[in-house]
Amino acid sequence: MRASIFLLCLFSVFAVYSQNLQGTIRSKSGAVPFANILLSNSNTNTGTTSNENGNFRLTNIPEGSYTLVVRVLGYTTYTQTLSIPLAGKEPLNIYLEENITALDPIVVTSTRTAKRRTDAPVIVNLIAGETLEKVNAITVSEGLQFQPGLRVETDCQTCSYTQLRINGLQGGYSQILINGRPIFSPLTGLYGMEQIPANMIERIEVVRGGVSALYGSSAIGGTVNIRTKTPKTNNYELAYTFQQIDGQTNDHILSGNATLVNANKNAGATFFVNRRTRGLYDANADNYSELPELKNNNFGANLFFLPNENQKLELSISSLNEYRYGGEQVDKAAHLTTQSEERTHHVLMGSADYEINFDKNSLIFYYGGQQTLRDHYTGIQPDNALELSAFLANPPYGTSKVSTHQGGTQYNHYADQFIGGKAVWSVGAEYIYDDVEDKIEAYNYLIDQTTRNLGAFIQNDWDISNKLNLLTGFRIDKHNLLDQAIVSPRVSLLYKNQNAQYRLGWGTGFRAPQAFDTDLHIAFAGGGISRISLAEDLKEERSNSFTASINYDKPSDHVIAGFTLEGFYTKLNDAFYQHPLGEDAFGERFEKRNGAGAIVQGITLEARANFNYILEIDAGITIQKSEYEEAVVNIDGLEAKKEFLRTPNTYGYATLSYTPLVSIPNLNITANYVYTGSMLMAHFGGENTGFDTDNYVESNAFSELSAKATYGIPLETIDTKLEVFAGIKNIFNAYQNDFDKGKNRDSNYIYGPSLPRTIYAGIKIKSL
């Protein structure tokens, strides 16, 4: 009897302090089945999914204040604060807004006008800021490798500069844009991808292949548009990350973001700051670094103002400051070391866009600019006492000054009736000026290059029907290093149905006879330095690019899954290559010449799946071949080769993200994988380096696996979320194991992953 009374009392207490919650999830299309419902506060996390009629029920909920979150693919996430028990006993009726943009975002890079990605006649891949966080990318260079057809490689054992290869073509064939402006100058291209911090990036739009000719002559391999964060809502974020590289070197990253938008939503600003300090890393215990010391201080802002509903002004400005040192690990001035490189960069870049909309037209005026000031040292002490005395009397310090400016206008006309369909006509003109002065008086080294290009373009983006689109256009460029203007046409055809898009594309392009990124790099080799000069009779390189692709995505109640299969073929006429000229008093010399031609061809396959936002999988692989039509000499005395050096025929990636919304809703676990196939390397031998003679080396393939876990703690009383995270990059330490040793090393003999095993942890505070 007493036991029965006790159980009855216990049940009564539980009934008083525990409640049920039920309701229905709907949209304008009707009931929303299989939505994820999460109810949480600081003490309780519980959840369920709606049934086929959109109904849900949660039981045994303690009294208190909660946050209710409803997520489902294709709809805007719903959030509500409520108290249990509810004021009324009736079920909740939750209405979700359809959000096709979540599955089909707006992109601009393929056509220079805003289009849904599935409507774009050229494939545009996206790397979201959230993706950069999940892979713990510190800079742009770390994040770009998680896209099909893209590979980021490190090209110097001493200074560790990186370049982006798209579809097998080296960095000079890729057009890198900042907010749609080509202000990434040749010198900036050497180190810029490591100088731009990930926390200033909203997303990156990637167009592979040379069919997007509207952005200029260098978009032969593809176009990468880095979109910096724009003001949307008031928020803030502050984060600290600590990385330990292979147990011997520490890396500290402090970053912050803040956004302010006024009450009328017609003006706003977003700010970012980033500070990084990293020590030297020596992989083979020879007291010479494989990763340089870094000290970065970066800050900037994006602003917008709407004078009225038909006008918009956007401004951006960024300051990137970096100190970089690599070489002998001693605490001395750079010229007193036996071998080292030292760089101090001050980069200022910005842009301004003013858009006017009237009737069915829009007019845009824009400007982008960048200035880089660099002090640098690249030196190796000679062994001879007399030569060493002369070296110390006039050490090879140098300076660089780069100015890049672009100004232009674009007019768009939206025609509702055009030959049975509708179309967007775009015409524009722009002027690009780039001045590079890079000198080291001790080496009699000077690059004084000024390029000017006046360009104009016209494009017709024609929706023939709801399923068929034809994009045609051309660009005409008058470059100051060319005698005649060059016309670059492009044609793209898109056919789509409910779940698939089929695309064909063709475009032409050119590269002027000028110095590009890698031509400005001074490398160490065989006890001296190697430099690149331009042949007197160097002429422009022309390209013809073809692409064909199938893109398929199938959404269902629980899953959206799909794949992209793309083939590419690029023919280069008068392809540039570096011909060895032998040695002079300072080291190896190369001359940039025109070869007979080259062909780059291959296929890229990407597969993806999203299971109710709980499990996301993305993977891609590229199989390709890059060859000159006639073999070229890479090092005197070695066999001429047709193969592009440092270009693997197979490479790929995979990412996985797991968020257990119900069981542990604030936890996210990610894993990522990067595969780099074997590649052919030309290697200069040097005394006491481990390689006495010049040779070719076929590198090993690398499989790089990384993982990260993030846990969030909502602090609802102050509208803040605290996140802690930790992870490991390159878990199995797949890293090059045959680096050259000593001061006489060939610094270009480097391949594989950019980092050895790296353990990291951090904390982030951000607004809810």
SEVEX-734518 format. One line per 10 residues: number of its first residue (from 1); for each residue x, y, z of C-alpha. Coordinates in Angstrom, 3 decimals. Layout:
NUM = X:Y:Z; ...
//
This chain:
1 = 0.000:0.000:0.000; 2.782:2.396:0.997; 4.682:1.491:-2.165; 1.612:2.265:-4.276; 1.163:5.629:-2.572; 4.876:6.403:-3.098; 4.678:5.550:-6.801; 1.501:7.604:-7.165; 3.157:10.595:-5.510; 6.269:10.175:-7.655
11 = 4.139:10.008:-10.795; 2.231:13.122:-9.677; 5.459:15.060:-9.131; 6.840:13.909:-12.483; 3.576:14.892:-14.166; 3.781:18.361:-12.643; 7.400:18.979:-13.666; 7.352:17.121:-16.993; 5.302:18.101:-20.022; 4.662:17.033:-23.583
21 = 5.136:19.092:-26.752; 3.440:18.356:-30.031; 2.711:20.104:-33.270; 2.670:20.073:-37.072; 5.270:21.213:-39.585; 3.839:22.800:-42.748; 4.838:24.934:-45.732; 2.905:26.499:-48.598; 3.173:23.129:-50.354; 1.531:21.273:-47.465
31 = 2.806:19.037:-44.677; 6.594:18.765:-44.320; 7.550:15.181:-43.465; 10.760:14.006:-41.804; 11.850:17.401:-40.501; 14.446:17.394:-37.712; 13.032:18.905:-34.490; 15.483:19.816:-31.725; 14.520:21.185:-28.288; 17.380:22.308:-26.049
41 = 18.546:24.447:-23.165; 21.583:24.383:-20.889; 20.322:21.223:-19.128; 18.352:19.249:-21.700; 18.744:18.197:-25.326; 16.003:16.171:-26.956; 14.587:15.801:-30.422; 12.565:13.847:-32.936; 11.448:13.944:-36.589; 8.053:14.737:-38.034
51 = 6.078:11.860:-39.570; 4.765:11.607:-43.125; 1.931:14.011:-42.208; 4.274:16.599:-40.682; 3.240:15.762:-37.095; 5.675:15.410:-34.186; 5.529:14.760:-30.435; 8.099:15.150:-27.643; 7.354:13.713:-24.212; 8.660:13.990:-20.631
61 = 10.053:17.510:-20.999; 11.029:19.219:-17.724; 9.632:22.687:-17.135; 11.849:25.558:-18.286; 12.860:27.848:-21.116; 13.934:26.197:-24.393; 15.085:26.892:-27.930; 13.156:25.000:-30.604; 14.995:24.455:-33.912; 13.443:22.830:-37.005
71 = 15.660:21.856:-39.964; 14.871:20.152:-43.240; 16.468:20.211:-46.666; 15.077:22.896:-48.979; 13.631:25.108:-46.220; 14.882:27.991:-44.083; 15.838:26.840:-40.568; 13.096:27.713:-38.063; 14.040:28.901:-34.547; 11.690:29.790:-31.646
81 = 12.167:30.435:-27.939; 9.392:28.957:-25.767; 8.620:28.013:-22.184; 7.397:24.652:-20.947; 4.576:24.333:-20.046; 3.136:26.315:-22.932; 0.679:29.094:-22.165; -1.899:27.281:-24.310; -2.463:23.541:-24.574; -3.119:23.502:-28.321
91 = -0.441:21.927:-30.599; 2.195:24.118:-32.242; 1.658:24.995:-35.881; 5.063:25.680:-37.429; 5.289:27.165:-40.915; 8.529:26.781:-42.881; 9.629:29.054:-45.701; 10.867:27.247:-48.784; 14.513:28.112:-49.431; 15.604:26.724:-52.760
101 = 18.704:28.938:-52.482; 20.007:26.589:-49.808; 20.239:23.913:-52.490; 20.706:26.210:-55.479; 22.687:29.299:-54.424; 23.151:32.456:-56.443; 26.504:32.738:-58.250; 28.024:35.482:-60.383; 31.411:34.224:-61.546; 30.342:32.328:-64.665
111 = 28.436:35.177:-66.364; 29.236:38.384:-64.395; 25.522:38.539:-63.561; 23.638:36.846:-60.743; 22.217:33.395:-61.599; 21.112:30.330:-59.728; 23.887:27.760:-59.904; 21.743:25.198:-61.735; 20.843:27.879:-64.324; 24.461:28.887:-64.949
121 = 25.652:27.689:-68.374; 29.124:27.071:-66.920; 29.631:24.897:-63.821; 30.388:26.960:-60.718; 31.661:25.132:-57.637; 31.399:26.735:-54.201; 33.628:26.600:-51.158; 31.628:28.097:-48.304; 33.146:29.774:-45.277; 31.633:26.950:-43.202
131 = 33.630:24.448:-45.260; 36.855:26.308:-44.490; 35.987:26.063:-40.789; 35.282:22.336:-40.968; 38.688:21.574:-42.467; 40.322:24.147:-40.158; 41.788:26.051:-43.084; 43.882:28.926:-41.794; 44.363:30.542:-45.211; 42.939:30.385:-48.732
141 = 45.648:27.953:-49.851; 44.546:25.306:-47.311; 40.889:25.511:-48.331; 41.159:25.384:-52.128; 42.280:21.762:-52.273; 38.775:20.533:-51.333; 37.329:21.032:-54.804; 37.458:18.748:-57.858; 40.087:19.663:-60.423; 41.992:21.926:-58.001
151 = 45.379:21.233:-56.463; 47.435:23.544:-54.268; 51.144:22.793:-54.301; 54.100:24.109:-52.306; 56.964:25.070:-54.610; 59.900:26.101:-52.446; 61.620:24.253:-49.599; 62.928:27.550:-48.195; 60.174:30.170:-48.584; 57.198:27.779:-49.017
161 = 55.292:29.763:-51.638; 52.199:28.077:-53.091; 50.421:28.058:-56.427; 47.020:26.825:-57.549; 46.757:24.343:-60.402; 43.387:23.944:-62.142; 42.862:21.031:-64.539; 46.592:20.318:-64.672; 47.725:23.857:-65.580; 50.124:25.779:-63.347
171 = 49.294:28.912:-61.382; 49.883:31.478:-64.134; 46.945:29.996:-66.074; 44.462:30.646:-63.262; 42.676:33.967:-62.835; 42.331:34.751:-59.116; 39.805:37.474:-58.310; 39.058:39.344:-55.097; 35.354:40.300:-55.109; 35.313:39.925:-58.879
181 = 38.389:42.085:-59.489; 41.706:40.778:-60.940; 43.959:42.568:-58.448; 46.039:39.462:-57.678; 49.237:40.647:-59.388; 52.058:38.269:-60.483; 54.083:39.076:-57.366; 51.050:38.736:-55.084; 50.441:35.344:-56.654; 53.656:34.001:-55.115
191 = 52.570:34.399:-51.496; 49.052:35.854:-51.621; 47.105:32.641:-51.094; 48.882:32.182:-47.751; 48.440:35.824:-46.794; 44.639:35.914:-47.125; 43.157:34.558:-43.871; 40.144:32.258:-43.973; 38.119:34.386:-41.551; 37.784:37.213:-44.122
201 = 36.147:34.852:-46.670; 32.420:34.376:-47.116; 32.796:31.894:-49.952; 34.921:31.044:-52.980; 33.417:30.527:-56.441; 35.393:28.284:-58.805; 34.980:27.974:-62.579; 37.174:25.284:-64.113; 38.425:25.550:-67.685; 38.890:28.406:-70.103
211 = 35.262:29.028:-71.094; 34.869:32.022:-68.760; 36.772:34.540:-70.869; 35.047:37.636:-69.504; 37.583:38.205:-66.740; 40.692:38.558:-68.864; 43.453:36.776:-70.632; 44.746:34.618:-67.767; 41.562:32.577:-67.253; 42.819:29.668:-69.385
221 = 42.911:27.094:-66.587; 39.977:28.582:-64.707; 38.736:31.403:-62.498; 38.690:31.567:-58.694; 36.643:34.390:-57.180; 37.267:35.014:-53.468; 34.207:36.742:-52.001; 34.981:38.484:-48.723; 32.395:38.676:-45.946; 29.595:41.183:-46.481
231 = 27.363:42.873:-43.900; 24.029:41.088:-43.389; 23.057:41.035:-39.713; 24.639:42.255:-36.496; 27.042:39.610:-35.243; 30.516:39.031:-33.886; 33.088:36.258:-33.658; 36.426:35.863:-31.886; 38.615:32.761:-32.179; 42.008:31.456:-31.112
241 = 43.699:28.396:-32.633; 46.886:26.699:-31.474; 48.691:24.314:-33.813; 51.709:22.153:-33.060; 53.579:20.989:-36.145; 55.149:17.543:-35.821; 55.823:18.082:-32.123; 58.466:20.782:-32.643; 56.919:24.016:-33.964; 54.055:26.119:-32.626
251 = 51.543:28.117:-34.654; 49.231:30.698:-33.007; 46.244:32.205:-34.857; 43.975:34.885:-33.395; 41.051:36.070:-35.520; 37.985:38.245:-35.111; 34.965:39.421:-37.099; 32.233:41.940:-36.350; 29.275:43.190:-38.403; 27.062:46.215:-37.852
261 = 23.894:46.914:-39.866; 21.670:49.917:-39.185; 17.998:49.667:-38.282; 16.853:50.625:-41.780; 19.019:47.894:-43.342; 20.380:50.383:-45.855; 23.941:50.611:-44.525; 26.357:48.266:-42.846; 29.960:47.304:-42.299; 31.804:44.111:-41.480
271 = 35.339:44.063:-40.088; 37.969:41.363:-39.771; 41.308:41.071:-37.989; 43.810:38.226:-38.025; 47.158:37.712:-36.335; 49.381:34.682:-36.862; 52.813:33.679:-35.570; 54.498:30.412:-36.601; 58.011:29.183:-35.923; 60.478:27.406:-38.212
281 = 60.099:23.697:-38.909; 63.010:21.404:-39.844; 61.903:18.032:-41.250; 65.288:16.308:-41.660; 67.391:17.660:-38.758; 69.917:19.517:-40.943; 69.259:22.870:-39.222; 67.613:24.268:-42.397; 63.869:24.825:-42.409; 61.246:23.132:-44.571
291 = 58.530:25.499:-43.293; 59.402:29.169:-42.818; 58.753:31.407:-39.858; 55.600:33.518:-40.332; 54.357:36.681:-38.650; 51.091:37.980:-40.123; 48.953:40.955:-39.141; 45.899:41.465:-41.338; 42.784:43.619:-41.062; 40.090:44.989:-43.296
301 = 36.461:45.949:-43.801; 33.554:45.630:-46.249; 30.865:48.308:-46.318; 27.631:48.953:-48.184; 25.234:51.855:-48.519; 21.862:52.023:-50.288; 21.119:55.667:-51.251; 17.685:54.445:-52.380; 16.029:51.174:-53.388; 17.577:51.308:-56.883
311 = 21.171:52.121:-56.004; 23.925:50.347:-54.093; 27.479:51.301:-53.175; 29.908:48.614:-51.952; 33.416:49.274:-50.631; 36.156:46.967:-49.407; 39.669:47.534:-48.069; 42.236:45.112:-46.675; 45.748:45.440:-45.291; 47.926:42.316:-45.302
321 = 51.282:42.467:-43.529; 53.631:39.504:-43.433; 57.153:38.643:-42.327; 58.503:35.356:-43.734; 61.880:33.743:-43.094; 63.235:30.351:-44.130; 66.669:28.759:-44.304; 69.411:28.212:-41.737; 67.950:28.142:-38.230; 70.185:30.635:-36.450
331 = 69.460:33.918:-34.709; 71.357:36.219:-37.073; 70.684:38.813:-39.707; 69.676:37.137:-42.972; 72.961:37.888:-44.804; 74.990:36.325:-41.963; 73.320:32.943:-42.419; 74.832:30.382:-44.787; 71.558:30.202:-46.767; 68.174:31.870:-46.267
341 = 65.247:33.796:-47.712; 63.623:36.698:-45.882; 60.561:38.672:-47.014; 58.573:41.518:-45.500; 55.318:42.278:-47.315; 52.953:45.218:-46.957; 49.885:44.704:-49.148; 47.017:47.166:-49.413; 44.047:46.274:-51.611; 40.512:47.496:-52.055
351 = 37.563:47.873:-54.387; 34.499:50.016:-54.992; 31.300:49.060:-56.862; 28.395:51.388:-57.601; 25.250:49.866:-59.129; 22.190:51.700:-60.501; 19.027:49.782:-61.426; 16.340:51.316:-63.633; 13.436:49.672:-65.478; 14.945:46.479:-66.909
361 = 18.503:47.703:-66.907; 21.435:47.987:-64.557; 24.618:50.011:-64.791; 27.729:49.208:-62.745; 30.873:51.260:-62.237; 33.775:49.554:-60.490; 37.372:49.950:-59.392; 39.866:47.580:-57.806; 43.427:48.256:-56.739; 46.350:46.704:-54.947
371 = 49.804:47.860:-53.887; 52.550:45.586:-52.592; 55.777:46.832:-51.031; 58.342:44.134:-50.304; 61.813:44.052:-48.784; 63.567:40.778:-49.421; 66.795:38.821:-49.173; 67.745:35.656:-51.059; 71.306:34.556:-50.461; 73.733:31.668:-50.072
381 = 77.212:32.270:-48.723; 80.078:31.081:-50.948; 82.711:28.729:-49.514; 85.718:30.644:-50.881; 87.040:33.206:-48.370; 87.588:35.984:-50.928; 84.155:35.445:-52.477; 82.600:35.382:-49.008; 84.223:38.722:-48.139; 82.820:40.291:-51.315
391 = 79.404:38.742:-50.584; 79.269:40.218:-47.074; 80.371:43.607:-48.370; 77.392:43.716:-50.761; 74.750:41.244:-49.568; 71.855:40.482:-51.947; 69.053:42.462:-50.355; 66.335:43.663:-52.693; 63.102:45.594:-52.939; 59.856:45.109:-54.814
401 = 57.065:47.499:-55.629; 53.875:46.405:-57.358; 50.835:48.479:-58.277; 47.716:47.011:-59.859; 44.618:48.979:-60.848; 41.423:48.040:-62.655; 38.562:50.347:-63.544; 35.534:49.674:-65.676; 31.835:49.740:-66.315; 29.206:47.134:-67.179
411 = 25.706:47.592:-68.559; 23.055:44.851:-68.338; 19.751:44.824:-70.195; 17.068:42.282:-69.232; 14.871:41.439:-72.224; 11.625:39.610:-71.325; 11.001:38.859:-75.001; 13.884:37.649:-77.155; 13.230:35.249:-80.091; 10.667:33.236:-78.195
421 = 12.512:33.338:-74.889; 14.205:35.905:-72.689; 17.786:37.154:-72.436; 20.277:39.265:-70.567; 22.607:41.401:-72.653; 25.839:42.494:-70.967; 28.388:44.883:-72.402; 31.344:46.431:-70.672; 34.788:47.932:-70.892; 37.683:47.992:-68.457
431 = 41.285:49.091:-68.154; 43.879:47.082:-66.215; 47.279:48.481:-65.254; 49.990:46.422:-63.555; 53.497:47.642:-62.729; 56.115:45.293:-61.236; 59.584:46.392:-60.157; 61.653:43.687:-58.473; 65.389:44.174:-58.073; 68.469:42.815:-56.301
441 = 71.448:44.960:-57.230; 74.032:42.470:-55.970; 72.824:39.903:-58.522; 72.315:42.434:-61.331; 68.734:41.207:-61.169; 65.922:43.476:-62.317; 62.373:42.908:-63.478; 60.790:46.189:-64.502; 57.531:45.238:-66.163; 54.542:47.448:-66.904
451 = 51.492:45.937:-68.545; 48.407:47.773:-69.709; 45.335:46.129:-71.110; 42.236:47.781:-72.503; 39.426:45.262:-72.745; 35.807:45.204:-73.827; 33.237:42.432:-73.775; 29.730:41.648:-74.944; 27.582:38.707:-73.916; 24.100:37.355:-74.599
461 = 22.699:35.032:-71.944; 19.651:33.611:-73.756; 17.030:31.438:-72.058; 15.585:29.827:-75.163; 13.112:27.962:-72.962; 12.804:26.830:-69.375; 15.112:23.930:-70.205; 17.546:25.352:-72.732; 20.078:28.186:-72.390; 22.650:29.471:-74.847
471 = 25.440:31.779:-73.698; 27.480:33.521:-76.381; 29.925:36.352:-76.236; 33.427:37.523:-76.781; 36.097:39.678:-75.231; 38.554:41.884:-77.122; 41.861:42.899:-75.501; 44.556:45.322:-76.574; 47.653:44.501:-74.501; 50.643:46.837:-74.610
481 = 53.048:43.903:-75.166; 51.132:42.778:-78.274; 51.024:44.443:-81.693; 47.387:43.593:-82.366; 44.187:43.247:-80.377; 43.057:39.703:-79.575; 39.451:38.544:-79.756; 38.456:35.718:-77.389; 35.011:34.223:-78.112; 33.062:31.862:-75.855
491 = 29.988:29.662:-76.321; 28.202:27.596:-73.673; 25.056:25.486:-74.006; 22.938:24.282:-71.090; 20.090:21.783:-71.195; 18.366:20.971:-67.930; 15.481:18.968:-66.602; 14.158:18.553:-63.088; 17.267:16.889:-61.624; 20.045:17.186:-64.189
501 = 21.985:19.739:-66.193; 23.973:18.957:-69.340; 26.579:21.489:-70.465; 28.898:22.034:-73.419; 31.411:24.858:-73.589; 34.130:26.314:-75.787; 36.350:29.315:-75.304; 39.677:30.774:-76.346; 42.250:32.797:-74.460; 45.811:34.033:-74.442
511 = 48.701:34.826:-72.138; 50.868:37.808:-72.962; 54.684:37.517:-73.220; 55.259:38.756:-69.680; 56.562:37.441:-66.365; 53.994:35.535:-64.304; 54.077:34.266:-60.716; 56.678:31.509:-60.928; 58.929:33.587:-63.198; 59.507:36.003:-60.306
521 = 60.679:33.321:-57.880; 64.420:33.027:-57.191; 65.258:29.483:-56.129; 68.329:27.823:-54.626; 70.001:25.070:-56.667; 73.439:23.453:-56.659; 75.081:25.982:-54.374; 73.750:29.060:-56.178; 70.498:30.708:-57.158; 68.360:30.145:-60.246
531 = 66.553:32.930:-62.102; 64.178:33.165:-65.049; 64.361:35.740:-67.853; 62.186:36.268:-70.924; 63.332:35.481:-74.469; 63.573:38.535:-76.699; 61.341:36.967:-79.345; 58.758:35.665:-76.852; 55.217:35.924:-78.217; 51.789:35.342:-76.743
541 = 50.481:31.889:-75.974; 47.017:31.020:-77.362; 44.511:28.477:-76.074; 41.430:26.577:-77.175; 39.389:25.020:-74.372; 36.483:22.565:-74.540; 34.361:21.196:-71.680; 31.402:18.831:-71.430; 29.605:17.866:-68.235; 26.632:16.160:-66.608
551 = 25.384:17.397:-63.236; 22.722:15.352:-61.428; 21.113:15.900:-57.999; 18.112:13.982:-56.666; 16.366:15.285:-53.532; 14.084:13.074:-51.439; 12.476:13.285:-48.010; 15.673:12.359:-46.187; 18.512:12.704:-48.666; 19.806:14.841:-51.467
561 = 22.507:13.097:-53.483; 24.166:13.690:-56.797; 27.249:13.649:-58.962; 29.077:15.748:-61.551; 31.040:14.239:-64.422; 33.116:16.653:-66.491; 35.552:16.216:-69.342; 38.038:18.920:-70.360; 40.448:19.462:-73.238; 42.771:22.457:-73.669
571 = 45.134:22.973:-76.591; 47.942:25.490:-76.053; 49.677:26.977:-79.085; 53.213:28.370:-78.662; 53.168:27.070:-75.087; 55.602:28.696:-72.669; 58.381:26.623:-71.117; 61.632:27.321:-69.264; 64.781:26.499:-71.225; 68.037:26.007:-69.246
581 = 70.840:28.405:-70.243; 73.509:27.003:-67.920; 75.333:28.727:-65.067; 76.674:32.219:-64.549; 78.546:33.715:-61.598; 75.453:33.498:-59.364; 73.942:30.148:-60.353; 71.514:28.576:-62.832; 69.718:30.610:-65.489; 66.536:29.789:-67.389
591 = 64.862:31.518:-70.296; 61.138:31.542:-70.906; 60.518:30.482:-74.512; 57.707:29.388:-76.810; 57.434:25.680:-77.516; 55.498:23.970:-80.275; 52.369:23.500:-78.199; 50.798:21.439:-75.425; 47.634:19.478:-74.679; 45.936:19.156:-71.291
601 = 43.002:16.758:-71.100; 41.153:14.667:-68.569; 37.978:13.959:-66.613; 36.746:14.992:-63.182; 34.145:13.090:-61.147; 32.482:14.512:-58.052; 29.931:12.726:-55.830; 27.979:14.202:-52.925; 25.204:13.359:-50.470; 23.426:15.098:-47.595
611 = 21.367:13.041:-45.139; 19.018:15.442:-43.302; 21.943:17.725:-42.366; 23.178:14.932:-40.117; 25.704:13.358:-42.475; 27.270:15.168:-45.430; 29.707:13.524:-47.842; 31.578:15.102:-50.745; 34.339:13.551:-52.847; 36.049:14.205:-56.148
621 = 38.793:12.761:-58.318; 40.579:14.080:-61.399; 42.344:11.880:-63.936; 44.279:13.889:-66.496; 47.319:14.144:-68.729; 49.438:17.229:-69.494; 52.086:17.028:-72.224; 54.036:19.227:-74.622; 53.697:18.218:-78.248; 57.489:18.190:-78.514
631 = 59.836:17.200:-75.684; 61.528:20.095:-73.853; 64.830:20.235:-71.964; 64.466:20.830:-68.226; 68.105:20.484:-67.083; 71.155:20.444:-69.361; 72.434:16.918:-69.794; 69.148:15.230:-68.909; 66.729:13.675:-71.382; 64.099:15.996:-72.825
641 = 60.576:15.210:-71.604; 57.060:15.793:-72.925; 55.405:15.518:-69.520; 54.592:18.636:-67.512; 56.756:18.550:-64.394; 55.173:18.547:-60.913; 51.835:17.502:-62.428; 50.251:14.289:-61.092; 47.930:12.458:-63.460; 45.566:11.603:-60.587
651 = 44.515:13.646:-57.577; 41.382:14.010:-55.469; 39.753:14.729:-52.128; 36.910:13.686:-49.821; 35.147:15.374:-46.903; 32.699:13.994:-44.343; 30.695:15.932:-41.770; 28.585:14.329:-39.017; 26.231:16.324:-36.761; 24.071:14.176:-34.441
661 = 21.247:16.710:-34.175; 19.198:14.829:-31.588; 21.588:12.820:-29.419; 24.350:15.465:-29.151; 23.010:18.455:-31.108; 25.957:20.797:-30.544; 28.606:18.348:-31.700; 30.115:18.248:-35.187; 32.723:15.748:-36.353; 34.476:16.151:-39.679
671 = 37.061:14.168:-41.582; 38.817:15.034:-44.805; 41.159:13.263:-47.183; 43.472:14.523:-49.925; 45.125:12.249:-52.474; 48.102:13.360:-54.571; 49.334:10.951:-57.210; 52.940:10.471:-58.258; 54.572:13.165:-60.400; 57.760:13.695:-62.376
681 = 60.362:16.039:-60.829; 63.576:17.479:-62.271; 66.220:17.652:-59.546; 69.511:19.556:-59.425; 72.235:17.708:-57.548; 74.432:19.555:-55.071; 77.410:18.937:-52.836; 76.468:17.400:-49.454; 72.749:17.488:-50.293; 72.251:13.720:-50.586
691 = 72.012:13.965:-54.398; 75.358:14.507:-56.125; 74.093:14.496:-59.728; 71.196:15.995:-61.654; 68.374:13.541:-62.229; 64.665:12.948:-62.739; 62.646:11.619:-59.805; 59.203:10.019:-59.860; 57.656:11.006:-56.538; 55.549:8.765:-54.340
701 = 51.771:9.113:-54.111; 50.396:10.619:-50.897; 47.209:9.992:-48.898; 46.555:12.711:-46.332; 43.821:12.095:-43.721; 42.657:14.714:-41.202; 39.878:15.003:-38.604; 38.235:17.638:-36.396; 35.643:17.714:-33.610; 33.703:20.828:-32.570
711 = 31.336:21.207:-29.608; 29.132:24.245:-29.076; 27.776:25.530:-25.778; 24.860:28.004:-26.124; 24.956:30.901:-23.644; 21.416:32.080:-24.234; 21.329:34.774:-21.574; 23.968:36.745:-23.489; 22.975:35.566:-27.008; 26.353:33.940:-27.442
721 = 27.696:30.550:-28.381; 30.965:29.150:-27.096; 32.693:26.572:-29.312; 35.678:24.407:-28.505; 37.404:22.351:-31.166; 40.387:20.091:-31.696; 41.785:17.957:-34.473; 44.718:16.498:-36.339; 45.915:17.340:-39.834; 47.757:14.644:-41.771
731 = 47.103:11.998:-39.105; 49.480:9.380:-40.536; 52.221:11.938:-41.278; 52.298:11.343:-45.036; 55.071:13.832:-45.758; 58.040:14.009:-48.084; 60.959:12.022:-46.646; 63.769:12.763:-49.141; 64.329:16.500:-48.809; 67.722:17.842:-49.829
741 = 70.024:18.735:-46.939; 72.251:21.692:-46.248; 72.753:25.040:-47.873; 73.374:23.644:-51.378; 69.943:22.051:-51.640; 67.623:22.365:-54.634; 64.817:24.325:-52.988; 62.374:23.509:-55.817; 62.634:19.809:-54.995; 59.526:19.692:-52.820
751 = 56.241:17.879:-53.317; 53.390:16.252:-51.432; 51.388:17.649:-48.478; 52.131:21.165:-47.272; 52.202:20.142:-43.594; 53.452:17.140:-41.623; 51.286:15.785:-38.806; 49.806:18.807:-37.021; 47.733:18.723:-33.829; 45.513:21.706:-33.084
761 = 42.918:22.977:-30.631; 41.018:26.188:-30.229; 38.126:28.167:-28.849; 35.595:30.461:-30.518; 33.020:32.885:-29.145; 30.312:34.073:-31.528; 26.830:35.540:-31.538; 23.856:33.196:-31.736
//
